[in-house]
Amino acid sequence: MDHFLYRDGVLHAEDVPLAEIAEAVGTPFYCYSTATLTRHFRLFDEALEGMDHLVCYAMKAASNQAILRTLAGLGAGMDVVSGGEYMRALAAGVPGERIVFSGVGKTRDEMRLALEGGIRQFNVESEPEMRALSEVAVSLGVVAPITVRVNPDVDAKTHAKIATGKSENKFGIPISRARAVYAEAAALPGIEVIGIDVHIGSQLTELEPFRQAYQKVADLTEELRAEGHDIRRLDLGGGLGIPYTRSNEAPPLPTDYGALIRETLGHLGCEIEIEPGRLVAGNAGILVSEVIYVKEGEGRDFLILDAAMNDLIRPAMYDAHHDIIPVVEPAPGVEQTPYDVVGPVCESGDTFARGRMLPPLAEGELVAFRSAGAYGAVMSSEYNTRPLIPEVLVNGREFAVIRARPTFDEMINRDTIPEWL
C-alpha cells in the first residue's frame, strides 16, 4: 500500500496534487510520502513485537537525511555501508549505538571513524578485515563489537546482480569455515564477538530462501555456543521484495517474515536485527517526469521524457520494471496504445520501457514512475551534465524540497582547471 492515489482526477501524494509540486520545483523530481515510510517501517517493527529486536533501515536504498530522520524518529537504527553513509546517519540525528556497519570493503579510516564516533557493531566479511579492525581498535584503546557475516550458499532466486548469499558471491565467509573464523576472532585483542550476520540478497519474493538460510544460522549458533562463544545477537539482513507491478503476485508480507523468524530462530533467545531498505522506501517514492515529445518511429511510437537513465538507472542496469501512469487520470475505458518510453540521454540504453501500454499522451503532460523510492535518487548521476533532480518529501498537505536541483554554474564550477591550461 502507498499514499499516491488519484483524487478528483489528479494523482496526489498524500493530500498534495503532484501537478502543484511540479509547478513549484519543475520536472523531473522524486517525491516521497511520509505516511508510506511510516507505515512500512511500523509493519516490520510490529512483525517482531515481543522479541528483543532492532529494525535497522538499510539506508543505501534512499539516504536523504529527511528520510533518515523520519525513520529514526520512529525508533529505527541504520545499516550503513560506507564512511559517508555513517556520517550521513549521524548528521540525521541517529546515535552511533543504533548504527550497524556492513560492507565487504571497509577501510581502516572508516573503521577508525566509526570506532571514534560510536558504533553498534561491525558486520565483518573476511579474516583480513577482522584483523585490520582489531589493529585499529587496539590503536585506539577500544574493543570493536562484531558479528561475522556468513555466506550460507542459499539461492535467493533473485536478479544475479543483487544476489549475495551464494558461494560464488563476494560477500561473507563460507559457513563451512565459520567455526575457525570465530575461533580466530576470539583470540584477537581488539575484537568482541557478539553474534552472527547473514544477508542473502535483495528483492526476494519467496520466504523459502530465508528459511533455508536461517535454519543454517540456528544450527551455527548452537555450534558456536557449544564452543564457548557468546552469540547473543543475530543480524538477519534484509531483502524482502516489493511488487513493482500491480499485476504481479504480491511478495510475502512483513508479518509472514516475522513469523518465519520466530519459527526458525525464536528458541535461541537472541536479539534480532533486520535491515529492510527496499520495502520501507520503494513504494514510498515516485519519479515524476514531463513528456517532451511524442515521436513516430518505424512501427513504434516513442514517448520522450525529461527524465533519463541518469535519474533512474534501474531499468537500464537491471532491466527493472516500473509501472508508469499519467498524473491526470485517464477517462474510464480509454483505448491504450504501446509506447517505447525513453529519456533524452544519447544512449539506446536510456529506455524505461518498450511497448508499454498507456493512454494517449501529449507533449507537456506529466507521468509518474511508481515504486521509485528505493535505489532511485541514490543511484542517480550527472551523466551528460544533467543536474541531479530535486527530492521532495510530503507530509499530509505540506511538502518540502529536501534536495534542491543544482544550477549549471554550481555543477560546472566544481571543476578545477590546472594552472598550465
C-alpha positions as semicolon CSV with decimal commas, in nm:
position;residue;x (nm);y (nm);z (nm)
1;M;0,000;0,000;0,000
2;D;0,115;0,355;-0,070
3;H;-0,027;0,705;-0,048
4;F;-0,009;0,801;-0,417
5;L;-0,371;0,795;-0,530
6;Y;-0,596;0,966;-0,781
7;R;-0,824;1,225;-0,629
8;D;-1,062;1,436;-0,838
9;G;-0,888;1,307;-1,149
10;V;-0,535;1,406;-1,043
11;L;-0,263;1,192;-0,887
12;H;-0,184;1,306;-0,532
13;A;0,100;1,241;-0,291
14;E;-0,099;1,214;0,031
15;D;-0,301;1,540;0,019
16;V;-0,085;1,728;-0,232
17;P;-0,159;1,726;-0,608
18;L;0,157;1,625;-0,791
19;A;0,095;1,894;-1,051
20;E;0,129;2,151;-0,771
21;I;0,472;2,017;-0,679
22;A;0,576;2,009;-1,046
23;E;0,482;2,373;-1,085
24;A;0,685;2,466;-0,777
25;V;1,006;2,266;-0,841
26;G;0,999;2,174;-1,209
27;T;1,040;1,828;-1,356
28;P;1,170;1,568;-1,321
29;F;1,164;1,519;-0,943
30;Y;1,143;1,247;-0,681
31;C;0,857;1,261;-0,433
32;Y;0,832;1,064;-0,107
33;S;0,537;1,005;0,123
34;T;0,592;1,033;0,499
35;A;0,279;0,828;0,565
36;T;0,405;0,541;0,349
37;L;0,754;0,543;0,502
38;T;0,597;0,537;0,848
39;R;0,355;0,258;0,766
40;H;0,616;0,033;0,611
41;F;0,865;0,075;0,895
42;R;0,598;0,002;1,154
43;L;0,496;-0,318;0,971
44;F;0,846;-0,457;1,028
45;D;0,866;-0,332;1,386
46;E;0,527;-0,482;1,472
47;A;0,616;-0,811;1,299
48;L;0,885;-0,867;1,564
49;E;0,681;-0,738;1,858
50;G;0,753;-0,934;2,173
51;M;1,106;-1,027;2,061
52;D;1,414;-0,831;2,158
53;H;1,485;-0,660;1,827
54;L;1,600;-0,356;1,632
55;V;1,491;-0,264;1,280
56;C;1,794;-0,104;1,111
57;Y;1,692;0,071;0,791
58;A;1,930;-0,014;0,504
59;M;1,995;0,344;0,406
60;K;2,161;0,258;0,074
61;A;1,802;0,230;-0,057
62;A;1,730;0,602;-0,006
63;S;1,959;0,810;0,212
64;N;1,828;1,166;0,217
65;Q;1,863;1,299;0,571
66;A;1,493;1,388;0,585
67;I;1,404;1,023;0,521
68;L;1,658;0,907;0,779
69;R;1,529;1,149;1,040
70;T;1,170;1,043;0,973
71;L;1,259;0,679;1,035
72;A;1,491;0,750;1,328
73;G;1,203;0,929;1,497
74;L;1,008;0,603;1,478
75;G;1,289;0,415;1,655
76;A;1,484;0,287;1,356
77;G;1,850;0,205;1,364
78;M;2,059;0,240;1,048
79;D;2,256;-0,008;0,839
80;V;2,544;0,174;0,665
81;V;2,795;0,050;0,408
82;S;3,044;0,337;0,387
83;G;3,202;0,610;0,593
84;G;2,990;0,862;0,408
85;E;2,668;0,681;0,498
86;Y;2,788;0,662;0,859
87;M;2,842;1,040;0,868
88;R;2,508;1,097;0,697
89;A;2,330;0,887;0,961
90;L;2,498;1,085;1,242
91;A;2,405;1,412;1,071
92;A;2,043;1,297;1,060
93;G;2,048;1,253;1,438
94;V;2,098;0,877;1,463
95;P;2,327;0,788;1,758
96;G;2,622;0,561;1,695
97;E;2,482;0,287;1,918
98;R;2,198;0,244;1,668
99;I;2,424;0,218;1,360
100;V;2,542;-0,112;1,212
101;F;2,836;-0,100;0,970
102;S;2,813;-0,354;0,686
103;G;3,006;-0,390;0,360
104;V;3,277;-0,607;0,215
105;G;3,550;-0,342;0,180
106;K;3,565;-0,129;0,494
107;T;3,887;0,072;0,509
108;R;4,092;0,138;0,820
109;D;3,991;0,505;0,801
110;E;3,624;0,405;0,800
111;M;3,681;0,170;1,093
112;R;3,852;0,447;1,288
113;L;3,573;0,690;1,205
114;A;3,307;0,457;1,341
115;L;3,503;0,350;1,649
116;E;3,566;0,712;1,744
117;G;3,208;0,822;1,672
118;G;3,031;0,523;1,824
119;I;2,900;0,207;1,660
120;R;2,658;-0,070;1,747
121;Q;2,858;-0,336;1,564
122;F;3,064;-0,413;1,257
123;N;2,938;-0,691;1,033
124;V;3,276;-0,837;0,938
125;E;3,305;-1,011;0,600
126;S;3,658;-1,158;0,587
127;E;3,953;-1,257;0,801
128;P;4,175;-0,975;0,667
129;E;3,905;-0,722;0,755
130;M;3,872;-0,872;1,104
131;R;4,246;-0,848;1,165
132;A;4,259;-0,491;1,038
133;L;3,968;-0,395;1,263
134;S;4,141;-0,547;1,564
135;E;4,457;-0,347;1,488
136;V;4,262;-0,021;1,454
137;A;4,066;-0,087;1,774
138;V;4,385;-0,166;1,971
139;S;4,548;0,153;1,843
140;L;4,252;0,350;1,980
141;G;4,240;0,160;2,309
142;V;3,891;0,021;2,245
143;V;3,727;-0,310;2,158
144;A;3,518;-0,344;1,840
145;P;3,190;-0,538;1,870
146;I;3,143;-0,767;1,570
147;T;2,922;-1,020;1,404
148;V;3,073;-1,232;1,129
149;R;2,877;-1,239;0,806
150;V;2,840;-1,599;0,698
151;N;2,758;-1,700;0,342
152;P;2,508;-1,987;0,366
153;D;2,524;-2,080;-0,006
154;V;2,149;-2,031;-0,050
155;D;1,997;-1,933;-0,384
156;A;1,781;-1,627;-0,316
157;K;1,608;-1,670;-0,655
158;T;1,653;-1,304;-0,738
159;H;1,839;-1,100;-1,000
160;A;2,202;-1,212;-1,035
161;K;2,331;-0,861;-0,965
162;I;2,157;-0,841;-0,625
163;A;2,208;-1,198;-0,502
164;T;2,457;-1,210;-0,215
165;G;2,421;-1,546;-0,042
166;K;2,562;-1,797;-0,292
167;S;2,912;-1,942;-0,274
168;E;3,028;-1,751;-0,584
169;N;2,924;-1,412;-0,441
170;K;3,184;-1,181;-0,287
171;F;3,002;-1,143;0,043
172;G;3,072;-1,304;0,377
173;I;3,267;-1,608;0,492
174;P;3,168;-1,959;0,377
175;I;2,957;-2,104;0,654
176;S;3,174;-2,417;0,642
177;R;3,469;-2,205;0,769
178;A;3,273;-2,014;1,030
179;R;3,392;-2,207;1,336
180;A;3,758;-2,150;1,250
181;V;3,697;-1,780;1,184
182;Y;3,513;-1,735;1,514
183;A;3,799;-1,909;1,695
184;E;4,042;-1,658;1,544
185;A;3,813;-1,369;1,630
186;A;3,801;-1,477;1,994
187;A;4,180;-1,462;2,009
188;L;4,215;-1,112;1,861
189;P;4,273;-0,841;2,125
190;G;4,062;-0,569;1,968
191;I;3,753;-0,778;1,888
192;E;3,442;-0,873;2,086
193;V;3,226;-1,137;1,918
194;I;2,859;-1,068;1,983
195;G;2,671;-1,252;1,711
196;I;2,620;-1,377;1,356
197;D;2,525;-1,186;1,042
198;V;2,362;-1,318;0,723
199;H;2,214;-1,148;0,417
200;I;2,128;-1,347;0,104
201;G;2,011;-1,083;-0,142
202;S;1,756;-0,821;-0,239
203;Q;1,406;-0,825;-0,389
204;L;1,319;-1,174;-0,261
205;T;0,961;-1,272;-0,340
206;E;0,955;-1,606;-0,156
207;L;1,018;-1,698;0,208
208;E;1,181;-2,036;0,144
209;P;1,534;-1,898;0,080
210;F;1,512;-1,710;0,411
211;R;1,402;-2,031;0,584
212;Q;1,698;-2,225;0,446
213;A;1,945;-1,954;0,548
214;Y;1,801;-1,901;0,895
215;Q;1,796;-2,272;0,974
216;K;2,167;-2,283;0,893
217;V;2,222;-1,980;1,119
218;A;2,029;-2,151;1,400
219;D;2,248;-2,460;1,373
220;L;2,562;-2,247;1,365
221;T;2,451;-2,052;1,672
222;E;2,425;-2,370;1,877
223;E;2,761;-2,498;1,749
224;L;2,938;-2,172;1,834
225;R;2,779;-2,152;2,178
226;A;2,895;-2,507;2,246
227;E;3,248;-2,386;2,170
228;G;3,220;-2,102;2,420
229;H;3,122;-1,807;2,201
230;D;2,864;-1,565;2,344
231;I;2,626;-1,548;2,047
232;R;2,358;-1,309;2,167
233;R;2,263;-1,114;1,853
234;L;2,155;-1,233;1,507
235;D;2,166;-0,984;1,221
236;L;1,940;-1,128;0,950
237;G;1,991;-0,864;0,683
238;G;1,703;-0,752;0,465
239;G;1,591;-0,839;0,115
240;L;1,214;-0,876;0,129
241;G;1,082;-0,767;-0,212
242;I;0,810;-0,528;-0,323
243;P;0,552;-0,553;-0,603
244;Y;0,689;-0,344;-0,890
245;T;0,380;-0,411;-1,100
246;R;0,021;-0,414;-0,984
247;S;-0,046;-0,734;-1,179
248;N;0,224;-0,941;-1,008
249;E;0,152;-1,173;-0,720
250;A;0,236;-0,982;-0,402
251;P;0,557;-1,083;-0,221
252;P;0,528;-1,208;0,138
253;L;0,422;-0,954;0,399
254;P;0,645;-0,842;0,688
255;T;0,408;-1,028;0,922
256;D;0,483;-1,355;0,738
257;Y;0,854;-1,276;0,751
258;G;0,834;-1,208;1,124
259;A;0,654;-1,537;1,180
260;L;0,931;-1,718;0,993
261;I;1,195;-1,556;1,215
262;R;1,009;-1,668;1,527
263;E;0,974;-2,021;1,390
264;T;1,338;-2,069;1,288
265;L;1,526;-1,858;1,543
266;G;1,292;-1,766;1,827
267;H;1,405;-2,052;2,050
268;L;1,762;-1,919;2,068
269;G;1,689;-1,618;2,290
270;C;1,896;-1,385;2,070
271;E;1,834;-1,021;1,998
272;I;1,719;-0,995;1,637
273;E;1,827;-0,728;1,391
274;I;1,675;-0,690;1,047
275;E;1,782;-0,444;0,778
276;P;1,496;-0,369;0,538
277;G;1,553;-0,099;0,279
278;R;1,360;-0,156;-0,042
279;L;1,033;-0,248;0,127
280;V;1,046;0,060;0,351
281;A;1,135;0,312;0,080
282;G;1,044;0,156;-0,254
283;N;0,673;0,221;-0,272
284;A;0,712;0,535;-0,061
285;G;0,862;0,722;-0,357
286;I;0,777;0,807;-0,715
287;L;0,956;0,983;-1,000
288;V;0,754;1,249;-1,182
289;S;0,852;1,348;-1,536
290;E;0,715;1,555;-1,822
291;V;0,662;1,441;-2,180
292;I;0,895;1,640;-2,407
293;Y;0,789;1,488;-2,739
294;V;0,577;1,207;-2,882
295;K;0,776;1,076;-3,177
296;E;0,656;0,845;-3,451
297;G;0,908;0,576;-3,539
298;E;0,917;0,282;-3,775
299;G;0,641;0,061;-3,639
300;R;0,651;0,217;-3,293
301;D;0,586;0,543;-3,109
302;F;0,835;0,693;-2,866
303;L;0,736;0,880;-2,554
304;I;1,038;1,104;-2,489
305;L;1,055;1,224;-2,128
306;D;1,267;1,482;-1,946
307;A;1,375;1,211;-1,700
308;A;1,663;0,988;-1,811
309;M;1,873;0,689;-1,714
310;N;2,095;0,913;-1,502
311;D;1,788;0,992;-1,288
312;L;1,655;0,635;-1,264
313;I;1,916;0,375;-1,365
314;R;1,728;0,060;-1,259
315;P;1,565;-0,018;-1,597
316;A;1,899;0,021;-1,781
317;M;2,104;-0,167;-1,518
318;Y;1,866;-0,444;-1,409
319;D;1,601;-0,449;-1,685
320;A;1,376;-0,343;-1,399
321;H;1,006;-0,275;-1,441
322;H;0,835;0,034;-1,302
323;D;0,467;0,100;-1,357
324;I;0,426;0,429;-1,544
325;I;0,098;0,617;-1,504
326;P;-0,031;0,957;-1,617
327;V;-0,065;1,222;-1,346
328;V;-0,404;1,319;-1,490
329;E;-0,632;1,020;-1,453
330;P;-0,742;0,882;-1,791
331;A;-1,111;0,856;-1,867
332;P;-1,268;0,515;-1,798
333;G;-1,236;0,279;-2,093
334;V;-0,991;0,498;-2,286
335;E;-0,806;0,298;-2,551
336;Q;-0,441;0,242;-2,472
337;T;-0,151;0,247;-2,716
338;P;0,201;0,098;-2,700
339;Y;0,491;0,336;-2,640
340;D;0,863;0,294;-2,603
341;V;0,924;0,520;-2,304
342;V;1,268;0,680;-2,329
343;G;1,480;0,963;-2,197
344;P;1,698;1,223;-2,371
345;V;2,041;1,076;-2,291
346;C;2,243;0,983;-2,601
347;E;2,237;0,607;-2,543
348;S;1,993;0,342;-2,657
349;G;2,014;0,211;-2,302
350;D;1,823;0,521;-2,192
351;T;1,498;0,330;-2,223
352;F;1,250;0,285;-1,940
353;A;1,002;0,054;-2,116
354;R;0,934;-0,097;-2,457
355;G;0,584;-0,139;-2,595
356;R;0,432;-0,018;-2,269
357;M;0,053;0,015;-2,296
358;L;-0,050;0,365;-2,188
359;P;-0,338;0,601;-2,259
360;P;-0,264;0,856;-2,533
361;L;-0,025;1,122;-2,401
362;A;0,079;1,458;-2,538
363;E;0,368;1,698;-2,508
364;G;0,371;1,874;-2,169
365;E;0,174;1,606;-1,982
366;L;0,310;1,453;-1,662
367;V;0,373;1,086;-1,587
368;A;0,478;0,913;-1,266
369;F;0,704;0,611;-1,219
370;R;0,573;0,408;-0,928
371;S;0,791;0,224;-0,677
372;A;1,089;0,452;-0,742
373;G;1,173;0,538;-0,382
374;A;1,445;0,273;-0,341
375;Y;1,765;0,278;-0,546
376;G;1,637;0,576;-0,743
377;A;1,781;0,906;-0,625
378;V;2,074;0,736;-0,450
379;M;2,196;0,581;-0,775
380;S;2,146;0,892;-0,988
381;S;2,431;1,079;-1,150
382;E;2,514;1,390;-1,350
383;Y;2,585;1,198;-1,670
384;N;2,558;1,425;-1,977
385;T;2,598;1,716;-1,731
386;R;2,236;1,673;-1,631
387;P;2,164;1,814;-1,282
388;L;2,064;1,581;-1,002
389;I;1,691;1,620;-0,973
390;P;1,505;1,754;-0,668
391;E;1,378;1,530;-0,393
392;V;1,054;1,632;-0,225
393;L;0,901;1,499;0,098
394;V;0,526;1,521;0,153
395;N;0,361;1,513;0,494
396;G;-0,016;1,544;0,471
397;R;-0,089;1,873;0,295
398;E;0,267;2,002;0,331
399;F;0,566;1,940;0,110
400;A;0,929;2,045;0,125
401;V;1,225;2,022;-0,110
402;I;1,477;1,801;0,070
403;R;1,738;1,814;-0,206
404;A;1,743;2,107;-0,448
405;R;1,832;2,088;-0,814
406;P;2,182;2,237;-0,862
407;T;2,236;2,508;-1,120
408;F;2,462;2,455;-1,418
409;D;2,705;2,704;-1,267
410;E;2,720;2,506;-0,942
411;M;2,791;2,186;-1,135
412;I;3,050;2,329;-1,371
413;N;3,231;2,533;-1,105
414;R;3,317;2,217;-0,915
415;D;3,578;2,153;-1,181
416;T;3,928;2,290;-1,123
417;I;4,140;2,397;-1,421
418;P;4,517;2,335;-1,377
419;E;4,742;2,642;-1,390
420;W;4,912;2,525;-1,708
421;L;4,587;2,539;-1,909
